[in-house]
Amino acid sequence: MWCIPPEQSAAFVAQMEQVLQVYSRAYDPLYPVVCMDEQPKQLIREVNEPITTSKGEKRIDHEYVREGVCEIWMFTEPLGCWREARVTERRTAVDWAKQIQSLVDDPRYAQAKRITLVCDNLNTHHLSSLYKGFAPEEALRIADKLELIHTPKHGSWLNMAECELSVLSRQALSERSAELARIRDQAGHWSERRNTAQVGIDWQFTPRAARAKLKRLYPKIRQ
């Protein structure tokens, strides 16, 4: 269980409630709420090919060779029952900027006036990264269409994209692979299946629930 120092509790509570208030908004295609998160995945090559037994069980040798790391980017619109998993070779401020440009320019959001983007406090997840990747005019165009909301430190679990990454890892990327193209295809097919099935996220953690379950974090007001 994470531990929050007393001196940081007020800041944590303030940011947490901001995120939860965003999640409480009614669905509005003109002002969609999108969550994004990212995680690395090791590229692993098998030394010996897995063997399938007569009973259909797969036997995997423990020996393997590391072939580097790729980055998985997850974007999900919980109330829109949409997500997209993208795979790149690396994660830098410029890579994040390119991912955000793709989100803003996605035909799905062509009519959106502003996208509320919920993400964690990673050092690259800030509007300043846009200016590292693009000319000032383009960076400003992208920034003008965003409302950036950060989850608090020690509170990345408040990001619904983290839930989607967990499901992706378990359902589509649990096996070893050294091929970036294969991982990209698996992530893409997984996204398509869930989007076709219109799978959403039933988020139950509201501000009211937070005040009850995390009561110890709220400052005590003396009358």
C-alpha positions as a printed NumPy array, in Angstrom:
array([[  0.   ,   0.   ,   0.   ],
       [  1.345,   3.434,  -0.936],
       [  2.265,   5.842,   1.838],
       [  1.687,   9.573,   1.61 ],
       [  3.658,  11.839,   3.962],
       [  1.375,  14.059,   6.093],
       [  2.825,  17.235,   4.559],
       [  1.779,  16.021,   1.081],
       [ -1.72 ,  14.864,   1.97 ],
       [ -3.482,  18.173,   1.243],
       [ -1.9  ,  18.41 ,  -2.227],
       [ -2.761,  14.761,  -2.899],
       [ -6.386,  15.268,  -1.88 ],
       [ -6.735,  18.396,  -4.025],
       [ -5.414,  16.696,  -7.159],
       [ -7.36 ,  13.498,  -6.483],
       [-10.644,  15.357,  -6.16 ],
       [ -9.9  ,  17.265,  -9.357],
       [ -9.475,  13.978, -11.224],
       [-12.609,  12.475,  -9.664],
       [-14.653,  15.557, -10.552],
       [-13.535,  15.133, -14.164],
       [-14.68 ,  11.507, -14.08 ],
       [-18.061,  12.664, -12.765],
       [-18.8  ,  14.699, -15.9  ],
       [-21.608,  13.574, -18.182],
       [-20.631,  12.278, -21.608],
       [-20.191,  15.103, -24.098],
       [-18.623,  14.384, -27.529],
       [-17.676,  18.057, -27.816],
       [-15.701,  17.882, -24.575],
       [-14.486,  14.268, -24.32 ],
       [-12.494,  12.965, -21.369],
       [ -9.543,  10.819, -22.441],
       [ -7.074,   9.016, -20.172],
       [ -3.544,   8.185, -21.274],
       [ -0.787,   6.099, -19.776],
       [  2.318,   4.309, -20.979],
       [  4.444,   1.367, -19.967],
       [  7.582,  -0.338, -21.274],
       [  7.633,  -3.922, -22.52 ],
       [ 10.73 ,  -6.042, -22.878],
       [ 11.457,  -7.539, -26.267],
       [ 12.431, -11.136, -25.534],
       [ 13.655, -13.743, -28.011],
       [ 13.27 , -17.423, -27.242],
       [ 16.462, -19.475, -27.353],
       [ 14.433, -22.653, -27.88 ],
       [ 11.048, -22.655, -29.539],
       [  8.134, -23.584, -27.24 ],
       [  6.91 , -27.163, -27.533],
       [  3.211, -28.064, -27.622],
       [  2.379, -31.359, -25.936],
       [ -0.162, -33.905, -27.16 ],
       [ -2.605, -32.422, -24.659],
       [ -2.236, -28.967, -26.207],
       [ -0.145, -27.575, -23.367],
       [  2.715, -25.227, -24.243],
       [  6.097, -25.905, -22.685],
       [  8.393, -22.861, -22.597],
       [ 12.119, -22.959, -21.899],
       [ 13.229, -20.537, -19.186],
       [ 16.247, -19.432, -21.248],
       [ 15.788, -16.281, -23.31 ],
       [ 17.654, -13.323, -24.814],
       [ 16.75 ,  -9.693, -24.206],
       [ 16.385,  -7.675, -27.407],
       [ 15.681,  -4.265, -25.899],
       [ 12.517,  -2.469, -24.813],
       [  9.56 ,  -0.91 , -26.594],
       [  6.946,   1.499, -25.276],
       [  3.197,   0.928, -25.169],
       [  0.959,   3.995, -25.183],
       [ -2.648,   3.664, -24.069],
       [ -5.392,   6.177, -24.83 ],
       [ -8.912,   5.455, -23.639],
       [-12.173,   7.381, -23.562],
       [-14.084,   5.521, -20.813],
       [-17.544,   6.938, -21.514],
       [-17.047,   6.578, -25.254],
       [-16.13 ,   2.87 , -24.974],
       [-13.002,   3.541, -27.034],
       [ -9.329,   2.865, -26.596],
       [ -6.221,   2.734, -28.754],
       [ -2.941,   1.013, -27.897],
       [  0.103,   2.223, -29.805],
       [  3.623,   0.804, -29.761],
       [  6.844,   2.746, -30.4  ],
       [ 10.56 ,   2.074, -30.038],
       [ 11.146,   4.629, -27.275],
       [  9.582,   7.163, -24.915],
       [ 10.877,  10.718, -24.915],
       [  9.261,  14.126, -24.613],
       [  9.153,  14.306, -28.413],
       [  7.516,  10.86 , -28.616],
       [  4.845,  11.995, -26.152],
       [  4.286,  15.159, -28.194],
       [  3.762,  13.092, -31.35 ],
       [  1.28 ,  10.829, -29.581],
       [ -0.703,  13.834, -28.365],
       [ -0.692,  15.348, -31.851],
       [ -2.14 ,  12.079, -33.192],
       [ -4.847,  12.17 , -30.527],
       [ -5.837,  15.769, -31.263],
       [ -5.882,  15.122, -35.031],
       [ -7.764,  11.819, -34.771],
       [-10.955,  11.996, -36.928],
       [-12.857,  10.831, -33.85 ],
       [-12.215,  14.241, -32.267],
       [-12.51 ,  16.412, -35.352],
       [-15.614,  18.142, -33.913],
       [-14.4  ,  18.267, -30.31 ],
       [-13.875,  21.756, -28.934],
       [-11.564,  20.646, -26.143],
       [-10.17 ,  17.284, -24.999],
       [ -9.653,  16.75 , -21.287],
       [ -6.58 ,  14.548, -21.013],
       [ -5.935,  12.726, -17.737],
       [ -2.383,  11.457, -17.273],
       [  0.175,  10.926, -14.529],
       [  2.947,  13.29 , -13.496],
       [  5.724,  11.744, -15.571],
       [  8.299,  14.387, -16.482],
       [  7.401,  14.193, -20.189],
       [  3.637,  14.509, -19.667],
       [  3.51 ,  18.292, -19.829],
       [  2.619,  20.872, -22.458],
       [  6.25 ,  21.979, -22.571],
       [  7.013,  18.693, -24.365],
       [  4.958,  19.926, -27.316],
       [  7.461,  22.733, -27.818],
       [ 10.298,  20.206, -27.904],
       [  8.624,  18.303, -30.717],
       [  7.032,  21.007, -32.849],
       [  7.339,  24.569, -34.003],
       [  5.688,  27.082, -31.607],
       [  2.627,  27.552, -33.845],
       [  1.909,  23.816, -34.012],
       [  2.618,  23.303, -30.31 ],
       [  0.164,  26.082, -29.436],
       [ -2.488,  24.651, -31.783],
       [ -2.317,  21.307, -30.004],
       [ -2.173,  22.84 , -26.521],
       [ -5.218,  25.007, -27.227],
       [ -7.334,  21.903, -27.741],
       [ -6.264,  20.288, -24.461],
       [ -7.201,  20.521, -20.814],
       [ -4.41 ,  18.626, -19.075],
       [ -5.276,  16.988, -15.734],
       [ -2.546,  15.203, -13.766],
       [ -3.084,  12.471, -11.226],
       [ -1.316,  13.198,  -7.92 ],
       [  2.044,  11.772,  -6.936],
       [  1.455,   8.28 ,  -5.497],
       [ -1.927,   8.353,  -7.25 ],
       [ -1.33 ,   6.948, -10.734],
       [ -3.945,   4.296,  -9.851],
       [ -6.523,   7.042, -10.405],
       [ -5.752,   6.907, -14.127],
       [ -8.266,   4.681, -15.912],
       [ -5.788,   4.088, -18.74 ],
       [ -3.746,   2.098, -16.232],
       [ -6.668,  -0.347, -15.984],
       [ -6.711,  -0.761, -19.762],
       [ -2.954,  -1.372, -19.861],
       [ -3.377,  -4.105, -17.274],
       [ -6.076,  -5.809, -19.358],
       [ -3.975,  -5.48 , -22.52 ],
       [ -0.968,  -7.062, -20.81 ],
       [ -3.01 , -10.014, -19.569],
       [ -5.156, -10.619, -22.638],
       [ -2.824,  -9.902, -25.551],
       [  0.791,  -9.383, -24.494],
       [  1.441, -12.074, -21.906],
       [  3.71 , -14.117, -24.182],
       [  7.32 , -13.354, -25.002],
       [  8.101, -11.624, -28.273],
       [ 11.15 ,  -9.993, -29.799],
       [  9.321,  -8.496, -32.786],
       [  8.049,  -4.934, -32.495],
       [  5.682,  -5.44 , -35.437],
       [  4.076,  -8.453, -33.766],
       [  3.488,  -6.584, -30.514],
       [  2.048,  -3.668, -32.474],
       [ -0.35 ,  -5.983, -34.337],
       [ -1.432,  -7.739, -31.132],
       [ -2.122,  -4.416, -29.402],
       [ -4.022,  -3.112, -32.427],
       [ -6.218,  -6.201, -32.773],
       [ -6.948,  -6.15 , -29.031],
       [ -8.078,  -2.51 , -29.259],
       [-10.316,  -3.263, -32.228],
       [-11.999,  -6.177, -30.464],
       [-12.768,  -4.178, -27.335],
       [-13.976,  -1.191, -29.339],
       [-16.248,  -3.404, -31.458],
       [-17.659,  -4.938, -28.28 ],
       [-18.148,  -1.419, -26.861],
       [-16.375,  -2.24 , -23.614],
       [-16.427,   0.702, -21.217],
       [-15.122,   1.303, -17.705],
       [-17.565,   1.335, -14.799],
       [-15.667,   3.692, -12.488],
       [-17.056,   3.559,  -8.946],
       [-14.559,   5.676,  -7.003],
       [-16.341,   9.021,  -6.578],
       [-15.38 ,  12.07 ,  -4.458],
       [-17.886,  10.908,  -1.859],
       [-16.322,   7.442,  -1.749],
       [-12.855,   8.99 ,  -1.482],
       [-13.878,  11.088,   1.537],
       [-15.089,   7.937,   3.275],
       [-12.331,   5.463,   2.337],
       [ -9.414,   7.901,   2.488],
       [-10.662,   9.94 ,   5.411],
       [ -7.25 ,   9.85 ,   7.085],
       [ -5.732,  11.879,   4.236],
       [ -8.136,  14.798,   4.554],
       [ -6.938,  17.665,   6.747],
       [ -8.735,  17.994,  10.072],
       [-10.446,  21.369,  10.333],
       [-10.689,  22.723,  13.856],
       [-13.73 ,  24.821,  14.532]])
